[in-house]
Structure formats: C-alpha cells, structure tokens
Amino acid sequence: MNLSKHVTLAEFENSPTATTHGINNKMNESQIESAKLLCENVFEPLRLYLNIPIKISSGFRGSQLNSFIKGASKNSQHCKGEAMDIKIDAKGFYFIKDKLEFDQLIWEFGNDEQPSWVHVSYKKSRNRKQVLKATKRNGKTIYSSY
C-alpha cells in the first residue's frame, strides 16, 4: 500500500529497532490517514522540487517504540502519523520553510550549512508553521527558534 506516489506504508512504519526488539509498529486507520496527508502535502512536493529520492529515517513510531527509544515527547507527532525525519540538505529545508504548509519544521543538529536530518510534521488543520533548530548543550537537546 502506498501513502503517496513515492512513500509506501511499509517504508513509513519501518523501524529496525522495533523489528529487533519485537515491538509492533503498525499504524491504525486514523494514523494512516494522517501519514497520507503528510506525504501528499509535504513529502511529494519536496520530492518533486529536489527531483531525487528522499530517505525517511523515522516515520511512524508507535507509543511502545517511542517509549523504548526514549522519544523526546510522549505526545510525539510521530506517534500520530503526523511527522517524519528525513535526510535532506539545506535547500530542501528552505523549500519546506518558504513554500509548503507544515506544522513543525526542525533543523536537527548538523552545522549552520547542513542539518544532520530534518523533522517535519503536518496536521489536518491548524498547522503552526513553527520553525526550530535543535542543538546539543551539555549533553541535552535544546530547541530554539530558527
């Protein structure tokens, strides 16, 4: 099953950690619908703009998986099918920021020229267009306005 032209359900649910530890990481219908909206409204326009394959490093994370990996938030949008972490460069980040509707966009670590990865989320309504930058200070992740 495809969530969009270039994203399969299996790809979005894939988690080596869940597989290794026998954690069920399957979405329900509501989560699938949220993931479809994210893929159609963010991933596909970005894929068309960049014209290259985009690696999803983390899509859906069920609550058990999120707890296991010590996810930053118990209310993580990853658990709702509303978020993904993708491997893109600064050009892709700025395209999302300047051209697309989204709820949250985070430049994750890296340096000033290149993120290590980008977190992006999309909700059915009331997207905040919140743009943040994640950095490490004294071993803790700090989120600041971008």
Contacts in CASP RR format, 6 or more apart in sequence:
PFRMAT RR
TARGET T0000
AUTHOR 0000-0000-0000
METHOD contacts of the structure
MODEL  1
MNLSKHVTLAEFENSPTATTHGINNKMNESQIESAKLLCENVFEPLRLYL
NIPIKISSGFRGSQLNSFIKGASKNSQHCKGEAMDIKIDAKGFYFIKDKL
EFDQLIWEFGNDEQPSWVHVSYKKSRNRKQVLKATKRNGKTIYSSY
1 8 0 8 1.000
1 9 0 8 1.000
1 10 0 8 1.000
2 8 0 8 1.000
2 9 0 8 1.000
3 9 0 8 1.000
3 12 0 8 1.000
3 32 0 8 1.000
3 35 0 8 1.000
3 36 0 8 1.000
3 39 0 8 1.000
3 40 0 8 1.000
4 36 0 8 1.000
4 39 0 8 1.000
4 40 0 8 1.000
4 43 0 8 1.000
4 44 0 8 1.000
5 44 0 8 1.000
5 47 0 8 1.000
6 39 0 8 1.000
6 43 0 8 1.000
6 44 0 8 1.000
6 47 0 8 1.000
6 53 0 8 1.000
6 54 0 8 1.000
7 39 0 8 1.000
7 43 0 8 1.000
7 44 0 8 1.000
7 56 0 8 1.000
9 27 0 8 1.000
9 32 0 8 1.000
9 35 0 8 1.000
11 56 0 8 1.000
12 27 0 8 1.000
12 35 0 8 1.000
12 39 0 8 1.000
12 56 0 8 1.000
12 59 0 8 1.000
12 60 0 8 1.000
12 81 0 8 1.000
12 84 0 8 1.000
13 25 0 8 1.000
13 26 0 8 1.000
13 27 0 8 1.000
13 59 0 8 1.000
13 60 0 8 1.000
14 25 0 8 1.000
14 56 0 8 1.000
14 59 0 8 1.000
15 23 0 8 1.000
15 25 0 8 1.000
15 58 0 8 1.000
15 60 0 8 1.000
15 61 0 8 1.000
15 65 0 8 1.000
17 23 0 8 1.000
17 65 0 8 1.000
17 68 0 8 1.000
17 69 0 8 1.000
18 24 0 8 1.000
18 25 0 8 1.000
18 65 0 8 1.000
21 68 0 8 1.000
23 62 0 8 1.000
23 64 0 8 1.000
23 65 0 8 1.000
23 68 0 8 1.000
24 62 0 8 1.000
24 64 0 8 1.000
25 60 0 8 1.000
25 61 0 8 1.000
25 62 0 8 1.000
25 65 0 8 1.000
27 35 0 8 1.000
27 60 0 8 1.000
27 62 0 8 1.000
27 81 0 8 1.000
31 60 0 8 1.000
31 80 0 8 1.000
31 81 0 8 1.000
32 81 0 8 1.000
34 80 0 8 1.000
34 81 0 8 1.000
34 82 0 8 1.000
34 123 0 8 1.000
34 124 0 8 1.000
35 59 0 8 1.000
35 60 0 8 1.000
35 81 0 8 1.000
35 82 0 8 1.000
37 82 0 8 1.000
37 122 0 8 1.000
37 123 0 8 1.000
37 124 0 8 1.000
38 81 0 8 1.000
38 82 0 8 1.000
38 83 0 8 1.000
38 84 0 8 1.000
38 120 0 8 1.000
38 121 0 8 1.000
38 122 0 8 1.000
41 100 0 8 1.000
41 101 0 8 1.000
41 102 0 8 1.000
41 122 0 8 1.000
42 96 0 8 1.000
42 100 0 8 1.000
42 101 0 8 1.000
42 102 0 8 1.000
42 120 0 8 1.000
42 122 0 8 1.000
43 54 0 8 1.000
43 56 0 8 1.000
43 84 0 8 1.000
43 86 0 8 1.000
45 99 0 8 1.000
45 100 0 8 1.000
46 54 0 8 1.000
46 86 0 8 1.000
46 88 0 8 1.000
46 92 0 8 1.000
46 95 0 8 1.000
46 96 0 8 1.000
46 100 0 8 1.000
47 53 0 8 1.000
47 54 0 8 1.000
49 92 0 8 1.000
49 95 0 8 1.000
49 99 0 8 1.000
50 88 0 8 1.000
50 91 0 8 1.000
50 92 0 8 1.000
50 95 0 8 1.000
54 86 0 8 1.000
54 87 0 8 1.000
54 88 0 8 1.000
55 86 0 8 1.000
55 87 0 8 1.000
56 84 0 8 1.000
56 85 0 8 1.000
56 86 0 8 1.000
57 85 0 8 1.000
57 86 0 8 1.000
57 87 0 8 1.000
57 117 0 8 1.000
58 78 0 8 1.000
58 84 0 8 1.000
58 85 0 8 1.000
59 78 0 8 1.000
59 81 0 8 1.000
59 83 0 8 1.000
59 84 0 8 1.000
59 85 0 8 1.000
60 78 0 8 1.000
60 79 0 8 1.000
60 81 0 8 1.000
61 69 0 8 1.000
61 71 0 8 1.000
61 76 0 8 1.000
61 78 0 8 1.000
61 79 0 8 1.000
62 78 0 8 1.000
62 79 0 8 1.000
63 74 0 8 1.000
63 79 0 8 1.000
66 74 0 8 1.000
66 76 0 8 1.000
66 78 0 8 1.000
66 79 0 8 1.000
67 74 0 8 1.000
72 141 0 8 1.000
76 83 0 8 1.000
77 83 0 8 1.000
77 103 0 8 1.000
77 104 0 8 1.000
77 121 0 8 1.000
77 123 0 8 1.000
78 84 0 8 1.000
82 103 0 8 1.000
82 121 0 8 1.000
82 122 0 8 1.000
82 123 0 8 1.000
83 104 0 8 1.000
83 119 0 8 1.000
83 120 0 8 1.000
83 121 0 8 1.000
83 122 0 8 1.000
84 119 0 8 1.000
84 120 0 8 1.000
84 121 0 8 1.000
85 108 0 8 1.000
85 117 0 8 1.000
85 118 0 8 1.000
85 119 0 8 1.000
86 117 0 8 1.000
86 118 0 8 1.000
86 120 0 8 1.000
87 117 0 8 1.000
87 118 0 8 1.000
88 115 0 8 1.000
88 117 0 8 1.000
88 118 0 8 1.000
89 114 0 8 1.000
89 115 0 8 1.000
90 113 0 8 1.000
90 114 0 8 1.000
90 115 0 8 1.000
92 118 0 8 1.000
93 105 0 8 1.000
93 107 0 8 1.000
93 115 0 8 1.000
93 118 0 8 1.000
96 102 0 8 1.000
96 105 0 8 1.000
96 118 0 8 1.000
96 120 0 8 1.000
97 105 0 8 1.000
97 131 0 8 1.000
97 146 0 8 1.000
101 122 0 8 1.000
101 127 0 8 1.000
101 129 0 8 1.000
102 120 0 8 1.000
102 121 0 8 1.000
102 122 0 8 1.000
102 127 0 8 1.000
102 129 0 8 1.000
103 121 0 8 1.000
103 122 0 8 1.000
103 123 0 8 1.000
103 127 0 8 1.000
103 128 0 8 1.000
103 129 0 8 1.000
103 130 0 8 1.000
104 119 0 8 1.000
104 120 0 8 1.000
104 121 0 8 1.000
104 128 0 8 1.000
104 130 0 8 1.000
104 131 0 8 1.000
104 132 0 8 1.000
105 118 0 8 1.000
105 119 0 8 1.000
105 120 0 8 1.000
105 121 0 8 1.000
105 129 0 8 1.000
105 130 0 8 1.000
105 131 0 8 1.000
105 132 0 8 1.000
105 146 0 8 1.000
106 118 0 8 1.000
106 119 0 8 1.000
106 120 0 8 1.000
106 131 0 8 1.000
106 132 0 8 1.000
106 133 0 8 1.000
106 134 0 8 1.000
106 143 0 8 1.000
107 115 0 8 1.000
107 118 0 8 1.000
107 131 0 8 1.000
107 132 0 8 1.000
107 133 0 8 1.000
107 134 0 8 1.000
107 146 0 8 1.000
108 115 0 8 1.000
108 116 0 8 1.000
108 117 0 8 1.000
108 118 0 8 1.000
108 119 0 8 1.000
108 134 0 8 1.000
109 115 0 8 1.000
109 116 0 8 1.000
109 117 0 8 1.000
109 134 0 8 1.000
109 135 0 8 1.000
109 136 0 8 1.000
110 116 0 8 1.000
119 134 0 8 1.000
131 145 0 8 1.000
131 146 0 8 1.000
132 143 0 8 1.000
132 144 0 8 1.000
132 145 0 8 1.000
132 146 0 8 1.000
133 143 0 8 1.000
133 144 0 8 1.000
133 145 0 8 1.000
133 146 0 8 1.000
134 141 0 8 1.000
134 142 0 8 1.000
134 143 0 8 1.000
135 141 0 8 1.000
135 142 0 8 1.000
135 144 0 8 1.000
136 142 0 8 1.000
END
